[in-house]
Amino acid sequence: MMLGKNEHESARDLVFYIYAVLCSQVYLDEFEGALFTVNQSDKRARVPVVADKDIFLKIARIGEKIAELEKVNYVPENILNYDYAKIMAEVPVGFELKNVAHPFDAENEQLLLTDGNETIRIKCPLSLQRLNISGYDVIKSVWLKFNSYDFTHCEFNRDDMKKLLNFLNTIATHEKMVKKLDEEIAPVLAGEVKLIEYQN
């Protein structure tokens, strides 16, 4: 495969391509049992590298966009259409966020933030409520836990609410990008796209 680029640019594209494949849900589902195999080289999952330059670069660009989401200073598009000012204004002074056992209202697709006395309801799609990475519920077991009063010993303020809304928009963006990515990866795994053959 010739990308028509210098070594540095080609290496960068390859990194983002591999990152994209490893972010693909269809790839993770397909190779779930093999991804953590360490002592049987013949059973380890492989990254399929497509021979088609355009498909390769398309997948690499999606991988680059997904990687952008990991940057500390990344500011997401408001794809969940939150009224930031209104929601931030709902946070009372002295609000001590609790990481409760059941922080979701699944029927109404809402995330419930409470200090035990007051509750703030935020729109949160079911797919985000159920988002699980490496066995952890991303919202409940990670974000809410590490931003709760029990963990921080600080009140949850309007800036924290803004960070939460940005976080929800970021994971919603990630979900959207992975769906787009899976549309490209599915035919690759199905054998519909020619691959570069590994040389032993």
N, C-alpha and C positions, 0 to 999 in steps of 0.2 A: 504494500500500500504506500503510495507516494502522496504526501499531503501538499507538496510544493512549498514547504516552509523550512525555516532553519531548524537546527537541532533543538534549541531552547523552546521554540513555539510548538514543535511537534511533541516534545516531552510534556509540555503544559497541556496540550490537547489530550494526550494519552491519560494523564492523571485525572482530568475531569471526565473523560470517557469511563474509566474504571470506577470512579466515584459514582457516576450516574448509574452504572449497572448495579453496583452494590446498594444503591438507594431504591432500585426498582422492586416493587412489592411482588410482581410476578416472578422475578428472579429469586427473591428471598423465599417465596413459597415453593418454587421448583426445587431449590437446593437446600431446603431447610435442614435435612438430616446430614448433609455433607459439609456444611459451612464450618462446623466446629470439629471436623475430623483432623487430627494432627499427626497420626502415626501411620496412616494408610494412604500413601501418595496417589495410588490408582483410584481412590474414591473421593479425593478432594474436589471441591467445586472449582470449575475453571471459569474465567471471564471470556465469553465469546467475543472475539474482535471481528467486526464486519469488514469485508473487503471493499464495500462501496464507500467512497470518500464522503459523499454528501450525507449518507446516513450516519457515518462515523462522526462527522462534525456536528450534525444535528443533535445527536445524543450527547456529545461533549459539551455543547452549548447549554443544554438543559442541566447537565451536571454542574457546570460553572454557576448557573443561576441558583441551583439548590445550595451550593457551597456558600454563595453570597449571604444566604439566610443565617449562616453561622457567625457572621461578623458581629462584634459587640456593638458597633455603631450603625448596624442595619436598621433602617426605618421602613416598616412594611406599608404597602398600600392598604387602605382601609376597605378590604374586600368584604368584611362583615357589616359594613355600613353602620358603625357605631357613632353615636353622637357623643364624642369624647367629653365635651364641656359639660353636658348634662349628666353623664354617668359619673364623672369625676366630682361633680358638685354634690352627689348623693353620699359621698363619704363623710361621715360625721367626725368631728374632732375627738380624738381619743379612741378611735375604732381599733380594737385589738382582735385581729383576724384569727379565727379558730380553724384548724384543719379538721373538720368534722368527718365522720365516717361516710356520710352520704351527701356530698356537696352538689348533687345534680337533681334537677327536676327534668327527668327524661321526657315526660309527656309534653311539656311545654318548651323543651329544648333550651333550658336555662341552667346557668351556673349560679349557685347560691353562696354568697359571701356573708358570713355572720360572725358576730362577736358574742353571741348568746342572747343578745337583747334585740338588736336590729339586724335586718337581712336586706342585702342588696342583690337584686336579680339582674343577671346579664345574659343576653342571648348567646347560646353556645350550642352549635349543631351536634347532633348525636355522634357523628363520626369523630368529632374532636373530643367529646366526652369519653369515647371508647379508645382513643389513641393510646397504644401501648408500644413501648420500645424497650427491648431487652427485658421484658417482664415487669416493667414499671408503667403504671398509669401516669402519663406525662403531666396531666393537670393536677390530679389529686395527690399522687405520691411524690411528685417532684416539685412543681411550682408552688402549690398551696402549702406543702410541708415546709419548704425552705423560706417561705415568706410569711408564715404564721407567727403569731406572737410568741408561742412556745419556743420557736427556733430563734427568732431575731430579738425578742424582748423589746421590740419597738412597735409603736402604733403603726397601723396601716393607713397611709395618707393618700392624698390625691396624686402625687407623683407615682406612688406604688400602683395605684389604679391605672394610670397611663401605661405603666410598664406591663401590667396584666393585659390590657387591651391590645397593646403592640404584640405581646406574646401570642395571644389568640389569633390575631391577624397573620402573624408569621407562620404558625402551624397550619392555618387554613391555606395559606399560600403554598406551603410545602406539600400539603395534601393535593392541591390542584396541580402542582408541577409533577408530582409522582404519577398522577393519573395520565398526564400527557406523556410522560416518560414511558409508562407501561404500554402505551399504544405503539411505541417504537420497539420496545424490547420483546413484546409478545411474539411478533413474527420471527424475530431472531431466534428465540428459543424453540419455536415451532419448526425450524429448519427451512423457512421460506426466504431467508437472506443468506447469501454466500458469505462464508467466513474465511479468514486467513488461517491457513493450516499451521499448527505448531511444528517447529522443526526440532527433532530430538538430537 
